[in-house]
Amino acid sequence: MFRLLKLLLVGLLLLAPHRILLGAEQIPLYLPYQSSQFPELSVRFDAALNAAGLGQFVTVTTDYWHPYQQGIRQGRPGIYLAAPHFVAWAHHRHRFIPFLRLSTPLQYVIATRHDDAQYFELRDLAEQNVCSTRAVNLDFLLVKDAFKDTLKPAINKIVNSVASAMQYDNQNCAAFVVSEQAFKAFNTEDPQRFIRLYQGPEYRNYAFIAHPDIPRESAIQLKSFLRSAQAMAILTPVLSQFATKPKLIPVKRRDYPKTYLETLKPYWQAD
């Protein structure tokens, strides 16, 4: 029964217009993972939020990716754990407040199998499948950027998890776009399995951002809770997708400059 009620509430939050706010109302807290990845995580996290007196926040997973991205693009109310270019967009376009970020940098690489000798340099991937995740994520955009000046670009093939595609040797992928930390993990396990063909720019990592209309006291309490040992123990599976040893630190004003959102401009015009 609890799960059913939660699913109904999440559905209402995803469909809600901008005016749903934000005093006594439920405030969505969006985490970028699919519920099938970590089935009990949102239930445990909601219980911990309630126990900490933060029951106004309710976890929303990204089983439905479009509402998550559109929420950031259009500045819909809520708390989001978001990639750096999304953070910059929400901050500079919609006055969202970044308040905690992962301490280590974020970077993506294009990697191929060591045994695929026909892919010696980036241009060898012309018209080949390069596997990344969903549109306008940084890994997706890296493929676009890497081949922007070529007549025959690679084909951006979307998969649910690039790390899984690499692990299980998805033969539909000639190459893979994966985070630097995931690439290093594969390389440590088997140095002869993958090679790096291309490396993207380095960014500040994922951050938690808050809609500007969220009550300040609630945001401060949430910030303190998110750094607690209890919250980190629950969130580590999600945060470990982006950092090997996740640690949340306060955000400085200069951490997410306007230059970070440049990659989004061809896809997201200002509303």
Accessible surface in RSA format (square Angstrom, percent):
REM  Atomic radii and reference values for relative SASA: ProtOr
REM  Chains: A
REM  Algorithm: Lee & Richards
REM  Probe-radius: 1.40
REM  Slices: 20
REM RES _ NUM      All-atoms   Total-Side   Main-Chain    Non-polar    All polar
REM                ABS   REL    ABS   REL    ABS   REL    ABS   REL    ABS   REL
RES MET A   1   170.99  88.6 124.63  82.5  46.36 110.4 118.10 100.4  52.89  70.1
RES PHE A   2   116.72  58.4 109.71  68.0   7.01  18.2 111.84  67.8   4.88  14.0
RES ARG A   3   122.40  51.4 120.08  61.2   2.32   5.5  58.24  79.6  64.16  38.9
RES LEU A   4    99.99  55.7  97.44  69.7   2.55   6.4  98.76  69.4   1.23   3.3
RES LEU A   5   104.26  58.1  99.56  71.2   4.70  11.8  99.83  70.1   4.44  11.9
RES LYS A   6    26.09  12.7  21.05  12.9   5.03  12.0  25.31  22.8   0.77   0.8
RES LEU A   7   121.90  67.9 113.42  81.1   8.48  21.3 113.74  79.9   8.16  22.0
RES LEU A   8   106.17  59.1 101.88  72.9   4.29  10.8 103.99  73.0   2.18   5.9
RES LEU A   9    51.70  28.8  49.61  35.5   2.09   5.2  51.28  36.0   0.41   1.1
RES VAL A  10    19.04  12.5  19.04  17.2   0.00   0.0  19.04  16.5   0.00   0.0
RES GLY A  11    26.77  33.0   0.00   N/A  26.77  33.0  26.53  72.8   0.24   0.5
RES LEU A  12   121.12  67.5 117.31  83.9   3.81   9.6 117.58  82.6   3.54   9.5
RES LEU A  13    14.41   8.0   7.43   5.3   6.99  17.6   7.51   5.3   6.91  18.6
RES LEU A  14    20.45  11.4  12.66   9.1   7.79  19.6  13.92   9.8   6.53  17.6
RES LEU A  15   152.26  84.8 125.86  90.0  26.40  66.4 129.20  90.7  23.06  62.1
RES ALA A  16    15.21  14.0   5.48   8.4   9.73  22.1   9.08  12.8   6.12  16.2
RES PRO A  17    62.03  45.2  51.83  47.3  10.20  37.1  60.69  50.1   1.34   8.3
RES HIS A  18    88.65  48.4  83.77  58.2   4.87  12.5  60.43  62.3  28.22  32.8
RES ARG A  19   198.92  83.5 172.35  87.9  26.57  63.3  76.37 104.4 122.56  74.3
RES ILE A  20    57.13  32.5  52.22  38.9   4.91  11.8  57.08  41.1   0.05   0.1
RES LEU A  21    56.60  31.5  32.81  23.5  23.79  59.8  32.95  23.1  23.64  63.6
RES LEU A  22     7.56   4.2   1.95   1.4   5.61  14.1   2.49   1.7   5.07  13.6
RES GLY A  23    50.05  61.7   0.00   N/A  50.05  61.7  31.87  87.4  18.18  40.7
RES ALA A  24   112.73 103.7  67.57 104.3  45.17 102.7  78.86 111.0  33.88  89.7
RES GLU A  25    94.69  54.4  91.95  69.6   2.74   6.5  15.66  30.3  79.03  64.5
RES GLN A  26    68.35  38.2  65.12  47.6   3.23   7.7  21.80  46.4  46.54  35.3
RES ILE A  27     0.59   0.3   0.59   0.4   0.00   0.0   0.59   0.4   0.00   0.0
RES PRO A  28     5.50   4.0   5.50   5.0   0.00   0.0   5.50   4.5   0.00   0.0
RES LEU A  29     0.08   0.0   0.08   0.1   0.00   0.0   0.08   0.1   0.00   0.0
RES TYR A  30    11.55   5.4  11.55   6.6   0.00   0.0   2.14   1.6   9.40  11.6
RES LEU A  31     0.10   0.1   0.10   0.1   0.00   0.0   0.10   0.1   0.00   0.0
RES PRO A  32    13.55   9.9   5.05   4.6   8.51  30.9   5.05   4.2   8.51  52.9
RES TYR A  33     3.24   1.5   0.62   0.4   2.63   6.8   2.63   2.0   0.62   0.8
RES GLN A  34    46.36  25.9  46.36  33.9   0.00   0.0   6.20  13.2  40.17  30.5
RES SER A  35    43.29  36.6  42.26  56.4   1.03   2.4  23.81  50.7  19.48  27.3
RES SER A  36    91.16  77.0  64.37  85.9  26.79  61.7  55.00 117.1  36.16  50.7
RES GLN A  37    78.71  44.0  50.83  37.1  27.88  66.4  30.61  65.2  48.09  36.5
RES PHE A  38    52.54  26.3  47.71  29.6   4.83  12.6  51.72  31.4   0.83   2.4
RES PRO A  39    79.37  57.8  73.71  67.2   5.66  20.6  75.31  62.2   4.06  25.2
RES GLU A  40    94.54  54.3  92.75  70.2   1.79   4.3  50.71  98.1  43.83  35.8
RES LEU A  41     7.29   4.1   4.20   3.0   3.09   7.8   5.51   3.9   1.78   4.8
RES SER A  42    12.11  10.2  11.97  16.0   0.14   0.3   0.32   0.7  11.79  16.5
RES VAL A  43    39.10  25.7  38.38  34.7   0.72   1.7  38.38  33.3   0.72   2.0
RES ARG A  44   122.88  51.6 115.82  59.0   7.07  16.8  44.54  60.9  78.35  47.5
RES PHE A  45     0.07   0.0   0.07   0.0   0.00   0.0   0.07   0.0   0.00   0.0
RES ASP A  46     9.05   6.3   8.39   8.3   0.66   1.6   7.07  16.6   1.98   2.0
RES ALA A  47    59.33  54.6  48.36  74.6  10.97  25.0  54.30  76.5   5.04  13.3
RES ALA A  48     4.74   4.4   1.44   2.2   3.30   7.5   4.15   5.9   0.59   1.6
RES LEU A  49     0.31   0.2   0.31   0.2   0.00   0.0   0.31   0.2   0.00   0.0
RES ASN A  50    92.39  63.7  75.35  72.8  17.04  41.0  23.97  57.7  68.42  66.1
RES ALA A  51    88.90  81.7  44.28  68.3  44.62 101.5  57.48  80.9  31.42  83.2
RES ALA A  52    52.34  48.1  15.66  24.2  36.68  83.4  29.36  41.3  22.98  60.9
RES GLY A  53    56.83  70.1   0.00   N/A  56.83  70.1  36.35  99.8  20.48  45.9
RES LEU A  54     2.96   1.6   2.96   2.1   0.00   0.0   2.96   2.1   0.00   0.0
RES GLY A  55    28.01  34.5   0.00   N/A  28.01  34.5  14.67  40.3  13.34  29.9
RES GLN A  56    41.79  23.4  32.70  23.9   9.09  21.6  21.31  45.4  20.48  15.5
RES PHE A  57     4.81   2.4   0.00   0.0   4.81  12.5   0.00   0.0   4.81  13.8
RES VAL A  58    10.44   6.9  10.30   9.3   0.14   0.3  10.44   9.1   0.00   0.0
RES THR A  59     0.77   0.5   0.00   0.0   0.77   1.8   0.00   0.0   0.77   1.2
RES VAL A  60     0.24   0.2   0.00   0.0   0.24   0.6   0.24   0.2   0.00   0.0
RES THR A  61    21.68  15.4  16.10  16.3   5.58  13.3   4.59   6.2  17.09  25.8
RES THR A  62     0.40   0.3   0.15   0.1   0.25   0.6   0.40   0.5   0.00   0.0
RES ASP A  63    58.79  41.2  38.69  38.5  20.10  47.5  18.07  42.5  40.73  40.6
RES TYR A  64   141.32  66.0 136.31  77.6   5.01  13.0  91.90  69.1  49.42  60.9
RES TRP A  65    35.83  14.4  30.94  15.0   4.88  11.5  30.94  16.5   4.88   7.9
RES HIS A  66   127.71  69.8 122.04  84.8   5.68  14.5  84.66  87.3  43.05  50.1
RES PRO A  67    32.63  23.8  28.19  25.7   4.44  16.1  29.25  24.1   3.38  21.0
RES TYR A  68     2.81   1.3   2.63   1.5   0.18   0.5   1.77   1.3   1.04   1.3
RES GLN A  69    15.41   8.6  15.41  11.3   0.00   0.0   0.88   1.9  14.53  11.0
RES GLN A  70    23.75  13.3  23.75  17.4   0.00   0.0   1.91   4.1  21.84  16.6
RES GLY A  71     1.13   1.4   0.00   N/A   1.13   1.4   1.13   3.1   0.00   0.0
RES ILE A  72     0.16   0.1   0.08   0.1   0.08   0.2   0.16   0.1   0.00   0.0
RES ARG A  73    58.72  24.7  58.50  29.8   0.22   0.5   1.76   2.4  56.96  34.5
RES GLN A  74    55.44  31.0  49.25  36.0   6.19  14.7   9.91  21.1  45.53  34.5
RES GLY A  75     5.01   6.2   0.00   N/A   5.01   6.2   0.79   2.2   4.22   9.5
RES ARG A  76    56.41  23.7  56.41  28.8   0.00   0.0  13.93  19.0  42.48  25.7
RES PRO A  77    11.15   8.1   7.39   6.7   3.76  13.7   7.39   6.1   3.76  23.3
RES GLY A  78     0.00   0.0   0.00   N/A   0.00   0.0   0.00   0.0   0.00   0.0
RES ILE A  79     0.00   0.0   0.00   0.0   0.00   0.0   0.00   0.0   0.00   0.0
RES TYR A  80     0.89   0.4   0.89   0.5   0.00   0.0   0.22   0.2   0.67   0.8
RES LEU A  81     0.25   0.1   0.25   0.2   0.00   0.0   0.25   0.2   0.00   0.0
RES ALA A  82     0.00   0.0   0.00   0.0   0.00   0.0   0.00   0.0   0.00   0.0
RES ALA A  83     2.54   2.3   2.28   3.5   0.26   0.6   2.28   3.2   0.26   0.7
RES PRO A  84     0.00   0.0   0.00   0.0   0.00   0.0   0.00   0.0   0.00   0.0
RES HIS A  85     0.00   0.0   0.00   0.0   0.00   0.0   0.00   0.0   0.00   0.0
RES PHE A  86     1.88   0.9   1.88   1.2   0.00   0.0   1.88   1.1   0.00   0.0
RES VAL A  87     0.00   0.0   0.00   0.0   0.00   0.0   0.00   0.0   0.00   0.0
RES ALA A  88     0.00   0.0   0.00   0.0   0.00   0.0   0.00   0.0   0.00   0.0
RES TRP A  89     1.65   0.7   1.65   0.8   0.00   0.0   1.65   0.9   0.00   0.0
RES ALA A  90     0.01   0.0   0.01   0.0   0.00   0.0   0.01   0.0   0.00   0.0
RES HIS A  91    46.26  25.3  40.64  28.2   5.62  14.4  30.02  30.9  16.24  18.9
RES HIS A  92    63.24  34.6  32.62  22.7  30.62  78.3  27.51  28.4  35.73  41.6
RES ARG A  93    83.07  34.9  54.58  27.8  28.50  67.9  24.67  33.7  58.40  35.4
RES HIS A  94    45.36  24.8  34.10  23.7  11.26  28.8  25.31  26.1  20.06  23.3
RES ARG A  95   169.65  71.2 161.53  82.3   8.12  19.3  73.27 100.1  96.38  58.4
RES PHE A  96     1.02   0.5   0.28   0.2   0.74   1.9   0.28   0.2   0.74   2.1
RES ILE A  97    95.08  54.1  94.78  70.6   0.30   0.7  95.08  68.5   0.00   0.0
RES PRO A  98    18.31  13.3   9.25   8.4   9.05  32.9   9.25   7.6   9.05  56.3
RES PHE A  99    17.50   8.8  14.16   8.8   3.35   8.7  17.25  10.5   0.25   0.7
RES LEU A 100     0.00   0.0   0.00   0.0   0.00   0.0   0.00   0.0   0.00   0.0
RES ARG A 101    29.24  12.3  29.24  14.9   0.00   0.0   0.00   0.0  29.24  17.7
RES LEU A 102     0.04   0.0   0.04   0.0   0.00   0.0   0.04   0.0   0.00   0.0
RES SER A 103    38.74  32.7  20.37  27.2  18.37  42.3  13.52  28.8  25.22  35.3
RES THR A 104    58.01  41.3  56.60  57.4   1.41   3.4  55.93  75.1   2.08   3.1
RES PRO A 105    79.05  57.6  60.79  55.4  18.25  66.4  63.79  52.7  15.25  94.8
RES LEU A 106     2.69   1.5   1.86   1.3   0.83   2.1   2.69   1.9   0.00   0.0
RES GLN A 107    28.93  16.2  26.66  19.5   2.28   5.4   3.46   7.4  25.47  19.3
RES TYR A 108    30.10  14.1  29.05  16.5   1.06   2.8  13.61  10.2  16.50  20.3
RES VAL A 109     0.00   0.0   0.00   0.0   0.00   0.0   0.00   0.0   0.00   0.0
RES ILE A 110     0.00   0.0   0.00   0.0   0.00   0.0   0.00   0.0   0.00   0.0
RES ALA A 111     0.00   0.0   0.00   0.0   0.00   0.0   0.00   0.0   0.00   0.0
RES THR A 112     0.00   0.0   0.00   0.0   0.00   0.0   0.00   0.0   0.00   0.0
RES ARG A 113    26.57  11.2  26.43  13.5   0.14   0.3  21.29  29.1   5.28   3.2
RES HIS A 114    82.71  45.2  70.83  49.2  11.88  30.4  40.50  41.7  42.21  49.1
RES ASP A 115   129.50  90.7 101.54 101.1  27.96  66.1  34.57  81.4  94.93  94.7
RES ASP A 116    30.07  21.1  28.22  28.1   1.85   4.4   1.04   2.5  29.02  28.9
RES ALA A 117    87.02  80.0  62.92  97.1  24.10  54.8  71.75 101.0  15.27  40.4
RES GLN A 118   116.38  65.1  91.02  66.5  25.36  60.4  57.65 122.7  58.73  44.5
RES TYR A 119    23.36  10.9  21.77  12.4   1.59   4.1   6.84   5.1  16.52  20.4
RES PHE A 120   168.77  84.4 155.54  96.3  13.23  34.4 157.02  95.2  11.75  33.6
RES GLU A 121    69.85  40.1  67.19  50.8   2.66   6.3  19.99  38.7  49.87  40.7
RES LEU A 122    32.40  18.0  29.78  21.3   2.62   6.6  29.78  20.9   2.62   7.1
RES ARG A 123   173.56  72.9 161.27  82.2  12.30  29.3  58.80  80.4 114.77  69.6
RES ASP A 124    49.34  34.6  31.87  31.7  17.47  41.3   9.22  21.7  40.13  40.0
RES LEU A 125     0.00   0.0   0.00   0.0   0.00   0.0   0.00   0.0   0.00   0.0
RES ALA A 126    28.53  26.2  20.65  31.9   7.88  17.9  20.65  29.1   7.88  20.9
RES GLU A 127   100.06  57.4  87.98  66.6  12.09  28.8  23.55  45.5  76.52  62.5
RES GLN A 128    66.95  37.4  65.19  47.6   1.75   4.2   2.49   5.3  64.46  48.9
RES ASN A 129    46.12  31.8  42.72  41.3   3.41   8.2   2.73   6.6  43.39  41.9
RES VAL A 130     0.00   0.0   0.00   0.0   0.00   0.0   0.00   0.0   0.00   0.0
RES CYS A 131     0.00   0.0   0.00   0.0   0.00   0.0   0.00   0.0   0.00   0.0
RES SER A 132     0.00   0.0   0.00   0.0   0.00   0.0   0.00   0.0   0.00   0.0
RES THR A 133    27.59  19.6  27.59  28.0   0.00   0.0  24.23  32.5   3.37   5.1
RES ARG A 134    60.81  25.5  60.33  30.8   0.48   1.2  30.97  42.3  29.84  18.1
RES ALA A 135    50.88  46.8  47.19  72.8   3.69   8.4  47.19  66.5   3.69   9.8
RES VAL A 136     8.49   5.6   8.49   7.7   0.00   0.0   8.49   7.4   0.00   0.0
RES ASN A 137    17.29  11.9  17.03  16.5   0.27   0.6   5.05  12.1  12.25  11.8
RES LEU A 138    11.02   6.1   5.81   4.2   5.22  13.1   5.81   4.1   5.22  14.0
RES ASP A 139     4.01   2.8   4.01   4.0   0.00   0.0   0.45   1.0   3.56   3.6
RES PHE A 140    21.82  10.9  21.82  13.5   0.00   0.0  21.82  13.2   0.00   0.0
RES LEU A 141     9.41   5.2   7.22   5.2   2.19   5.5   7.49   5.3   1.92   5.2
RES LEU A 142    10.58   5.9   6.90   4.9   3.68   9.3  10.22   7.2   0.36   1.0
RES VAL A 143     3.14   2.1   2.80   2.5   0.34   0.8   2.80   2.4   0.34   0.9
RES LYS A 144    94.89  46.3  85.85  52.7   9.04  21.5  38.96  35.1  55.93  59.6
RES ASP A 145    57.76  40.5  49.86  49.6   7.90  18.7  18.25  42.9  39.51  39.4
RES ALA A 146    15.67  14.4   0.00   0.0  15.67  35.7   1.08   1.5  14.59  38.7
RES PHE A 147     7.00   3.5   3.75   2.3   3.25   8.4   4.05   2.5   2.95   8.4
RES LYS A 148   143.06  69.8 107.38  65.9  35.68  84.9  70.49  63.4  72.57  77.3
RES ASP A 149   129.94  91.0  92.46  92.0  37.47  88.6  41.03  96.6  88.90  88.7
RES THR A 150    59.69  42.5  40.89  41.5  18.80  44.8  45.87  61.6  13.82  20.9
RES LEU A 151   182.14 101.4 152.03 108.8  30.11  75.7 154.89 108.8  27.25  73.3
RES LYS A 152   123.52  60.3 119.35  73.2   4.17   9.9  67.44  60.7  56.08  59.7
RES PRO A 153    67.07  48.9  64.50  58.8   2.56   9.3  64.50  53.3   2.56  15.9
RES ALA A 154    12.18  11.2   0.00   0.0  12.18  27.7   0.00   0.0  12.18  32.3
RES ILE A 155    92.12  52.4  88.22  65.7   3.91   9.4  92.12  66.3   0.00   0.0
RES ASN A 156    26.88  18.5   6.45   6.2  20.43  49.2   6.45  15.5  20.43  19.7
RES LYS A 157    66.31  32.3  62.01  38.0   4.30  10.2  18.38  16.5  47.93  51.1
RES ILE A 158    79.58  45.3  57.13  42.6  22.45  54.1  57.13  41.1  22.45  60.9
RES VAL A 159    21.24  14.0  14.42  13.1   6.82  16.4  21.01  18.3   0.24   0.6
RES ASN A 160   128.98  88.9  99.39  96.0  29.59  71.2  23.32  56.1 105.66 102.1
RES SER A 161    40.81  34.5  32.87  43.9   7.93  18.3  24.85  52.9  15.96  22.4
RES VAL A 162     8.51   5.6   6.17   5.6   2.34   5.6   6.17   5.4   2.34   6.3
RES ALA A 163    42.85  39.4  40.43  62.4   2.43   5.5  40.73  57.4   2.13   5.6
RES SER A 164    51.79  43.8  48.03  64.1   3.76   8.7  22.24  47.4  29.55  41.4
RES ALA A 165     8.63   7.9   1.93   3.0   6.70  15.2   7.92  11.2   0.71   1.9
RES MET A 166     0.14   0.1   0.00   0.0   0.14   0.3   0.06   0.1   0.08   0.1
RES GLN A 167    76.98  43.0  67.40  49.3   9.58  22.8  19.51  41.5  57.47  43.6
RES TYR A 168   176.29  82.3 151.61  86.3  24.68  64.2 110.70  83.2  65.59  80.9
RES ASP A 169    58.66  41.1  52.40  52.2   6.25  14.8  19.30  45.4  39.36  39.3
RES ASN A 170    44.11  30.4  35.53  34.3   8.58  20.7  14.43  34.7  29.68  28.7
RES GLN A 171   135.15  75.6 105.14  76.8  30.00  71.4  60.93 129.7  74.22  56.3
RES ASN A 172    90.74  62.6  84.35  81.5   6.38  15.4   6.79  16.3  83.95  81.1
RES CYS A 173     0.50   0.4   0.00   0.0   0.50   1.2   0.03   0.1   0.48   0.5
RES ALA A 174    12.58  11.6   5.50   8.5   7.08  16.1  10.63  15.0   1.95   5.2
RES ALA A 175     0.00   0.0   0.00   0.0   0.00   0.0   0.00   0.0   0.00   0.0
RES PHE A 176     0.20   0.1   0.20   0.1   0.00   0.0   0.20   0.1   0.00   0.0
RES VAL A 177     0.70   0.5   0.00   0.0   0.70   1.7   0.00   0.0   0.70   1.9
RES VAL A 178     7.11   4.7   5.03   4.6   2.08   5.0   7.11   6.2   0.00   0.0
RES SER A 179     8.44   7.1   6.61   8.8   1.83   4.2   5.07  10.8   3.37   4.7
RES GLU A 180    26.95  15.5  26.72  20.2   0.23   0.5  18.98  36.7   7.97   6.5
RES GLN A 181    41.35  23.1  33.69  24.6   7.66  18.2  21.30  45.3  20.05  15.2
RES ALA A 182    18.99  17.5  14.74  22.8   4.25   9.7  18.89  26.6   0.10   0.3
RES PHE A 183     8.73   4.4   8.60   5.3   0.13   0.3   8.60   5.2   0.13   0.4
RES LYS A 184   118.90  58.0 117.31  72.0   1.58   3.8  65.73  59.2  53.17  56.6
RES ALA A 185    62.61  57.6  48.70  75.1  13.91  31.7  57.47  80.9   5.14  13.6
RES PHE A 186    17.48   8.7  15.32   9.5   2.16   5.6  16.05   9.7   1.43   4.1
RES ASN A 187    57.74  39.8  52.96  51.2   4.78  11.5   6.12  14.7  51.62  49.9
RES THR A 188   116.13  82.6  90.48  91.7  25.65  61.1  73.47  98.7  42.66  64.5
RES GLU A 189   125.64  72.1  90.97  68.8  34.67  82.6  43.94  85.0  81.70  66.7
RES ASP A 190    59.26  41.5  57.27  57.0   1.99   4.7  15.60  36.7  43.66  43.5
RES PRO A 191    82.27  60.0  71.78  65.4  10.49  38.1  71.78  59.3  10.49  65.2
RES GLN A 192   119.32  66.7 113.67  83.1   5.65  13.4  54.84 116.7  64.47  48.9
RES ARG A 193    62.95  26.4  55.05  28.1   7.91  18.8  27.93  38.2  35.02  21.2
RES PHE A 194     8.51   4.3   4.52   2.8   3.99  10.4   4.52   2.7   3.99  11.4
RES ILE A 195    59.58  33.9  56.52  42.1   3.05   7.4  59.58  42.9   0.00   0.0
RES ARG A 196    91.64  38.5  65.84  33.6  25.80  61.4  25.92  35.4  65.72  39.8
RES LEU A 197    32.45  18.1   7.04   5.0  25.41  63.9  10.26   7.2  22.20  59.7
RES TYR A 198    65.58  30.6  59.93  34.1   5.65  14.7  40.87  30.7  24.70  30.5
RES GLN A 199    83.09  46.5  60.74  44.4  22.35  53.2  20.33  43.3  62.76  47.6
RES GLY A 200     5.57   6.9   0.00   N/A   5.57   6.9   2.45   6.7   3.13   7.0
RES PRO A 201    76.42  55.7  63.23  57.6  13.19  48.0  74.78  61.7   1.64  10.2
RES GLU A 202   110.41  63.4  85.89  65.0  24.52  58.4  19.85  38.4  90.56  73.9
RES TYR A 203    26.84  12.5  23.63  13.4   3.21   8.3  16.94  12.7   9.89  12.2
RES ARG A 204    85.81  36.0  84.73  43.2   1.08   2.6  11.35  15.5  74.47  45.1
RES ASN A 205     0.00   0.0   0.00   0.0   0.00   0.0   0.00   0.0   0.00   0.0
RES TYR A 206    18.12   8.5  18.09  10.3   0.04   0.1   1.41   1.1  16.71  20.6
RES ALA A 207     0.00   0.0   0.00   0.0   0.00   0.0   0.00   0.0   0.00   0.0
RES PHE A 208     0.04   0.0   0.04   0.0   0.00   0.0   0.04   0.0   0.00   0.0
RES ILE A 209     0.07   0.0   0.07   0.1   0.00   0.0   0.07   0.1   0.00   0.0
RES ALA A 210     3.18   2.9   3.18   4.9   0.00   0.0   3.18   4.5   0.00   0.0
RES HIS A 211    20.26  11.1  18.79  13.1   1.47   3.8   5.86   6.0  14.40  16.8
RES PRO A 212    33.03  24.1   9.97   9.1  23.06  83.8  10.00   8.3  23.03 143.2
RES ASP A 213    78.24  54.8  58.90  58.6  19.34  45.7  14.71  34.6  63.53  63.4
RES ILE A 214    10.57   6.0   0.51   0.4  10.06  24.2   0.51   0.4  10.06  27.3
RES PRO A 215    49.51  36.1  38.69  35.3  10.82  39.3  49.51  40.9   0.00   0.0
RES ARG A 216   188.66  79.2 176.95  90.2  11.71  27.9  70.48  96.3 118.19  71.6
RES GLU A 217   107.85  61.9 105.02  79.5   2.83   6.7  53.03 102.6  54.82  44.8
RES SER A 218    16.58  14.0  15.95  21.3   0.64   1.5   0.49   1.0  16.10  22.5
RES ALA A 219    21.55  19.8  20.26  31.3   1.29   2.9  20.66  29.1   0.89   2.4
RES ILE A 220    79.73  45.4  77.82  58.0   1.91   4.6  78.81  56.8   0.91   2.5
RES GLN A 221    79.49  44.4  73.10  53.4   6.38  15.2  27.67  58.9  51.81  39.3
RES LEU A 222     0.00   0.0   0.00   0.0   0.00   0.0   0.00   0.0   0.00   0.0
RES LYS A 223    68.38  33.4  68.38  42.0   0.00   0.0  28.31  25.5  40.07  42.7
RES SER A 224    78.73  66.5  64.56  86.2  14.17  32.6  33.52  71.4  45.21  63.3
RES PHE A 225    16.94   8.5   9.88   6.1   7.06  18.4  16.44  10.0   0.50   1.4
RES LEU A 226     0.00   0.0   0.00   0.0   0.00   0.0   0.00   0.0   0.00   0.0
RES ARG A 227   109.20  45.8  84.92  43.3  24.28  57.8  22.55  30.8  86.65  52.5
RES SER A 228    39.39  33.3  28.75  38.4  10.64  24.5  39.16  83.4   0.23   0.3
RES ALA A 229    90.17  82.9  69.55 107.3  20.61  46.9  78.04 109.9  12.13  32.1
RES GLN A 230    98.17  54.9  87.90  64.2  10.27  24.5  40.55  86.3  57.62  43.7
RES ALA A 231     0.00   0.0   0.00   0.0   0.00   0.0   0.00   0.0   0.00   0.0
RES MET A 232    31.09  16.1  31.01  20.5   0.08   0.2  30.83  26.2   0.26   0.3
RES ALA A 233    67.26  61.8  43.48  67.1  23.79  54.1  52.99  74.6  14.28  37.8
RES ILE A 234     9.11   5.2   8.96   6.7   0.15   0.4   8.96   6.5   0.15   0.4
RES LEU A 235     0.19   0.1   0.19   0.1   0.00   0.0   0.19   0.1   0.00   0.0
RES THR A 236    51.79  36.8  51.79  52.5   0.00   0.0  40.17  54.0  11.62  17.6
RES PRO A 237    53.07  38.7  42.02  38.3  11.05  40.2  49.65  41.0   3.42  21.3
RES VAL A 238     0.02   0.0   0.02   0.0   0.00   0.0   0.02   0.0   0.00   0.0
RES LEU A 239     0.08   0.0   0.08   0.1   0.00   0.0   0.08   0.1   0.00   0.0
RES SER A 240    41.52  35.1  30.92  41.3  10.60  24.4  25.41  54.1  16.11  22.6
RES GLN A 241    60.21  33.7  38.59  28.2  21.62  51.5  30.90  65.8  29.31  22.2
RES PHE A 242    19.20   9.6  17.67  10.9   1.53   4.0  17.67  10.7   1.53   4.4
RES ALA A 243     2.50   2.3   0.84   1.3   1.66   3.8   2.50   3.5   0.00   0.0
RES THR A 244    96.38  68.6  74.38  75.4  22.01  52.4  66.22  89.0  30.16  45.6
RES LYS A 245   172.38  84.1 161.67  99.2  10.71  25.5 107.43  96.7  64.95  69.2
RES PRO A 246    26.65  19.4  10.33   9.4  16.32  59.3  10.37   8.6  16.28 101.2
RES LYS A 247   123.12  60.1 120.34  73.8   2.78   6.6  66.17  59.6  56.96  60.7
RES LEU A 248     6.63   3.7   0.71   0.5   5.92  14.9   0.71   0.5   5.92  15.9
RES ILE A 249    39.68  22.6  39.68  29.6   0.00   0.0  39.68  28.6   0.00   0.0
RES PRO A 250    63.03  45.9  57.28  52.2   5.75  20.9  57.28  47.3   5.75  35.7
RES VAL A 251    30.30  19.9   4.41   4.0  25.89  62.4   4.45   3.9  25.85  70.1
RES LYS A 252   119.83  58.5 113.56  69.7   6.28  14.9  73.76  66.4  46.08  49.1
RES ARG A 253   217.76  91.4 189.11  96.4  28.65  68.2  83.53 114.2 134.23  81.4
RES ARG A 254   165.49  69.5 147.44  75.2  18.05  43.0  71.28  97.4  94.21  57.1
RES ASP A 255     2.90   2.0   2.46   2.5   0.44   1.0   0.00   0.0   2.90   2.9
RES TYR A 256     2.65   1.2   1.75   1.0   0.90   2.3   1.75   1.3   0.90   1.1
RES PRO A 257    49.49  36.1  42.98  39.2   6.52  23.7  49.49  40.9   0.00   0.0
RES LYS A 258   133.33  65.0 129.89  79.7   3.45   8.2  72.87  65.6  60.47  64.4
RES THR A 259    95.83  68.2  85.34  86.5  10.49  25.0  77.02 103.5  18.81  28.4
RES TYR A 260    25.82  12.1  24.13  13.7   1.69   4.4  19.48  14.6   6.34   7.8
RES LEU A 261     4.90   2.7   4.90   3.5   0.00   0.0   4.90   3.4   0.00   0.0
RES GLU A 262    82.97  47.6  75.30  57.0   7.67  18.3  37.13  71.8  45.84  37.4
RES THR A 263    49.14  34.9  39.36  39.9   9.77  23.3  47.20  63.4   1.93   2.9
RES LEU A 264     0.00   0.0   0.00   0.0   0.00   0.0   0.00   0.0   0.00   0.0
RES LYS A 265    81.17  39.6  80.95  49.7   0.22   0.5  40.57  36.5  40.60  43.2
RES PRO A 266   101.10  73.7  64.09  58.4  37.00 134.5  73.58  60.7  27.52 171.0
RES TYR A 267    85.24  39.8  61.72  35.1  23.51  61.2  53.61  40.3  31.63  39.0
RES TRP A 268    10.28   4.1   9.65   4.7   0.63   1.5   1.80   1.0   8.48  13.8
RES GLN A 269   113.80  63.6 111.94  81.8   1.86   4.4  59.50 126.7  54.30  41.2
RES ALA A 270    69.67  64.1  43.08  66.5  26.59  60.5  43.37  61.1  26.30  69.7
RES ASP A 271   125.83  88.1  51.00  50.8  74.83 177.0  66.65 156.9  59.18  59.0
END  Absolute sums over single chains surface
CHAIN  1 A    13434.9      11170.3       2264.6       7640.1       5794.8
END  Absolute sums over all chains
TOTAL         13434.9      11170.3       2264.6       7640.1       5794.8
